C-alpha cells in the first residue's frame, strides 16, 4: 500500500496544504487574532463619530494609530525574528489591548480629544499576526522544489483570503455590536479576541520558525534591491483600503443606514476573498512582476465602479454590488506583492520584511482614511469615492515604474 505524503497530488491544493502537521492549530489561533483587525477601525469610527459628531476627528484618530503602528511594527517584527514569535507576540499584544481599552474609556468618559489620539497610538505594538503565519508557512514550505513553490503560493493565497475573510466579518460584527449593544462594544470584544487568538497561536511551538540572532553584518530588508518600489505599491494600495472604509461608513450614514455599513464593506472583502482562493488554486505565475502590474491595472479599473454607483444611483444596494466587483482585484494584487516581498527578503528576516510591507499598507490606510474624511467634510460622501480611485491609479503608476527593480534577481 503506497504511503501518502502531506502534499499528495490526490487532493486539492488547500487540502494538501492543511495536511501539513500543525498547520490547522496555528491557523485557528491566527484567525481568532486577525478577526479584530477588521473590527477595530470600524468600531473606532462609529464610536468616536457617534460620541463627538465628527468623521474628520474619527478619521484623524484612526490615521494616527495606523501611522504609529507603521513606525513601531517593524521593530516588533525584528524582535520576533531575533527572539521568537511566542516570546515577543504575547507581551506586545497585551500592551496593544491596554491601548484599545484606554480608548474605550476615553470616549465613554468624554475625555479631551487629545487623549483619543494618545490611547489609539498605544495600540501600535499589535504584532503582525498575518506576517507571523506567513513566516510559518515559509518555514514549512520554503524549499527550492517546484512542489514547495506551489505550496507556498497556495499558502500565501489562503493567508490573503483569510485577511479578507476577517475584514469581511469584522466590520459586520463591529457595526452590529456597536449598534445593538453599546458604542464601545466593538472595541471591547475585539480586544478580547485579539488577546485570546495570540495566546492560542503562540502556544503552537512545533511550527514556530527558530529565532535568528541578528549579526553585525545584517542589513534591513529595505536595502535589498527592489524592496522600496514594492513598499510604494503597498503604500498606495493601503490608501485605497483606508479611503473605502471611511467613505462607505459616511455614505451609509448619509442615507440613514449606518448599521448597514459593515455589511456593505463585507461585500468588498467577500469579492476579494473569493478571488484570492481562486488565485491560490491556479499555477503560480513565472513572471510575477508582470502579474503584479496586471493586478494593479485591474484594481485601478474596478475602483471606478463605487464612484459611479454613488454618483449615478444614490443607492446603497448598487454601491454594495459595485464594491463586490471592485474587491475582485485586491487579493490577487496582495498575494502577488507578498510573494515578491518573500523572495526579496534576506534569510532570517522574513517577519521584518513582511511587516514592513504591512506597515506600508497601514501607512497608506492612514493617509486614505484622513483624506477620505476631509473630502467627506468638504464635498460630501459621494465625492469621497474619488480618493480610492486616485489611490488605485497611483498604485498602478508606481508599480509599473518600479517593475524593472523588483522583478530583477535581488542583490543581497
Secondary structure, DSSP 8 states (H G I E B T S, - for coil): -----TT-TTS-HHHHHHTSTTHHHHHHHHHHHHHTHHHHHHHHHHHHHHHH--HHHHHHHHHHHHHHHHHHHHHHHHHHHHH-HHHHHHHHHHHHHHHHHHHHHHHHTT--HHHHHHHHHGGGG---HHHHHHHHHHHHS-SSSHHHHHHHHHHHHHHHHHHHHHHHHHHHHHHHHHHHT-TTHHHHHHHHHHHHHHHHHHT--TT--------TT---GGGSTTHHHHHHHHHHHHHHHHHHHHHHHHHHHHTT-GGGHHHHHHHHHHHHHHHHHHHHHS---S-HHHHHHHHHHHHHHHTHHHHHHHHHT--HHHHHHHHHHHGGGHHHHHHHHHHHHHHHS-TT-HHHHHHHHHHHHHHHHHHHHHHHHHHHHHH-TTTTHHHHHHHHHHHHHHHHHHHHHHSS----
